[in-house]
């Protein structure tokens, strides 16, 4: 590897430089500081820059989105403080997903063996009704199945099927998140991961 020969290959940033520069200024003012700007304002700004955002989405302070025009978020999603979404590739978040504090969703990496440390871009997808717990890392190309729980501090390098309970570094499936009965669903107003299947520590 020789970094002076770094090569981005055929990567296209998806927007002109002026738009990217304007987004950086907006992000520095309304997203990165800990000021209590209304979540609705942050959602409106993301939409203005090309993100697809569903209704009733909550975006906390410190959220850092690289390219909003490569972000799609479903309805009723919570994105916690200091979440980093490196959207060099498409990042898709399904409905009713909770992304806890300091999660890193990464859609770009590098080929270490290439002389120019070539950039590699792959999409990341999080299925609906999932919980990505605090300080987890999702690698490029990862797809999280619907209804899954990714435990705090997990480094997820490969995709996992629906209703998976995942933890560790590297992240592995350690169990299943059992679906509640129809009566329990009705009482809660929708699907929720069953706390009985989640260890008391680390989640």
C-alpha positions in Angstrom: 0.0 0.0 0.0 1.2 3.5 -0.9 -1.1 6.2 0.3 0.2 8.9 -2.1 -1.2 6.7 -4.9 -4.7 6.6 -3.2 -7.4 5.9 -5.8 -11.1 6.5 -5.5 -11.7 4.5 -8.7 -15.0 5.2 -10.3 -16.6 6.7 -7.2 -19.1 9.4 -7.8 -20.1 11.7 -4.9 -23.7 12.0 -6.2 -23.9 15.7 -6.1 -21.9 18.8 -7.2 -19.2 20.2 -4.9 -21.2 23.3 -4.1 -24.1 21.2 -2.8 -21.8 19.1 -0.7 -20.1 22.2 0.7 -23.5 23.7 1.5 -24.6 20.5 3.3 -21.4 20.6 5.4 -22.3 24.1 6.6 -25.9 23.1 7.4 -24.7 20.0 9.2 -22.2 22.0 11.3 -25.0 24.4 12.3 -28.0 22.2 12.8 -26.8 18.6 13.3 -23.4 18.3 15.0 -23.7 20.8 17.9 -25.6 19.7 21.0 -28.1 22.5 20.6 -31.7 21.4 21.0 -32.9 22.1 17.5 -36.3 20.5 16.8 -36.1 17.1 15.2 -38.6 18.2 12.6 -36.2 20.9 11.4 -33.4 18.3 11.0 -35.7 16.0 9.0 -36.8 18.9 6.8 -33.2 19.8 6.1 -32.3 16.2 5.2 -35.2 16.1 2.8 -34.1 19.4 1.3 -30.8 17.8 0.5 -32.3 14.7 -1.1 -32.8 12.2 1.7 -36.0 10.1 1.7 -37.4 10.4 5.2 -40.7 8.9 6.4 -43.1 10.5 8.9 -42.5 10.7 12.7 -38.8 10.3 12.4 -36.7 11.5 15.4 -33.1 12.7 14.8 -31.1 13.7 17.9 -28.2 16.1 18.1 -24.7 15.0 16.9 -26.1 12.9 14.0 -23.6 13.0 11.2 -24.7 12.1 7.7 -22.1 12.2 5.0 -24.3 12.3 1.8 -28.0 12.8 2.6 -29.0 12.1 -1.0 -27.9 8.5 -0.3 -30.1 8.0 2.8 -33.5 6.5 2.9 -35.3 6.3 6.3 -38.8 4.7 6.9 -41.5 5.9 9.2 -41.2 6.0 13.0 -37.4 5.7 13.1 -35.3 7.0 16.1 -31.7 8.0 15.4 -29.8 8.7 18.6 -27.2 11.1 19.7 -23.8 11.1 17.8 -24.8 8.4 15.3 -22.5 8.5 12.2 -23.9 7.5 8.9 -21.1 7.2 6.3 -23.4 7.2 3.2 -20.8 6.8 0.5 -23.1 4.1 -0.7 -26.9 3.8 -0.2 -28.0 3.5 3.4 -31.6 2.2 3.9 -33.3 2.1 7.3 -36.7 0.4 7.5 -39.7 1.5 9.5 -39.8 1.5 13.3 -36.0 1.1 13.7 -34.2 2.4 16.8 -30.5 3.3 16.2 -29.0 4.1 19.6 -26.2 6.5 20.6 -22.8 6.5 18.7 -23.7 3.8 16.2 -21.5 3.8 13.1 -23.2 2.8 9.9 -20.3 2.5 7.3 -20.9 2.0 3.6 -17.3 2.6 2.5 -14.0 0.8 3.0 -10.7 0.2 1.2 -8.7 -2.5 -0.5 -5.6 -2.8 1.7 -3.8 -5.0 -0.8 -4.3 -2.5 -3.7 -1.3 -0.2 -4.3 -3.6 2.8 -4.2 -5.7 1.7 -1.1 -8.7 1.7 -3.5 -12.0 2.8 -2.2 -14.7 0.1 -1.9 -18.4 1.2 -1.6 -21.3 -1.1 -0.7 -24.8 -0.4 0.5 -26.1 -1.0 4.1 -29.7 -2.0 4.8 -31.4 -2.2 8.2 -34.7 -4.1 8.2 -37.8 -2.7 9.9 -38.6 -3.1 13.6 -34.9 -3.6 14.5 -32.8 -2.2 17.3 -29.2 -1.3 16.7 -27.8 -0.8 20.2 -25.3 1.8 21.3 -21.8 2.0 19.8 -22.3 -0.8 17.3 -20.5 -0.8 13.9 -22.2 -2.0 10.7 -19.7 -2.7 7.9 -20.2 -2.0 4.2 -22.6 -4.5 2.5 -24.3 -5.6 5.7 -28.0 -6.3 5.7 -29.8 -6.6 9.0 -32.9 -8.7 8.8 -36.3 -7.4 10.0 -37.0 -7.5 13.7 -33.4 -8.1 14.8 -31.4 -6.8 17.8 -27.7 -5.9 17.4 -26.2 -5.7 20.8 -24.2 -2.8 22.2 -20.7 -2.6 20.9 -21.2 -5.2 18.2 -19.0 -5.2 15.1 -21.3 -6.6 12.4 -19.3 -7.6 9.3 -21.9 -9.8 7.6 -25.6 -9.8 7.1 -28.0 -11.6 9.5 -31.4 -13.1 8.9 -34.6 -11.6 10.3 -35.3 -11.7 14.1 -31.6 -12.4 14.9 -30.1 -11.6 18.2 -26.5 -10.5 17.5 -23.5 -9.6 19.7 -19.8 -9.6 19.8 -16.7 -8.7 17.8 -17.1 -9.9 15.2 -20.8 -10.0 15.6 -22.4 -13.5 15.6 -26.0 -14.6 15.9 -26.6 -15.9 19.4 -30.3 -16.4 19.4 -33.6 -15.4 17.9 -35.9 -12.6 18.9 -39.2 -14.3 19.3 -42.3 -12.6 18.0 -45.0 -11.7 20.5 -48.4 -13.3 20.4 -51.2 -11.5 18.5 -52.7 -10.4 21.9 -49.4 -9.0 23.1 -48.9 -7.1 19.8 -52.3 -5.6 20.0 -51.7 -4.4 23.6 -48.4 -2.8 22.6 -49.7 -1.4 19.3 -47.1 -3.2 17.1 -44.0 -5.5 17.1 -41.4 -5.1 19.9 -38.3 -7.2 20.6 -39.1 -9.5 23.5 -37.0 -8.3 26.5 -37.0 -11.9 27.8 -34.7 -12.9 25.0 -32.2 -10.0 25.6 -29.5 -10.5 28.1 -29.6 -8.0 31.0 -26.1 -6.7 30.4 -24.7 -5.2 27.2 -28.0 -4.2 25.5 
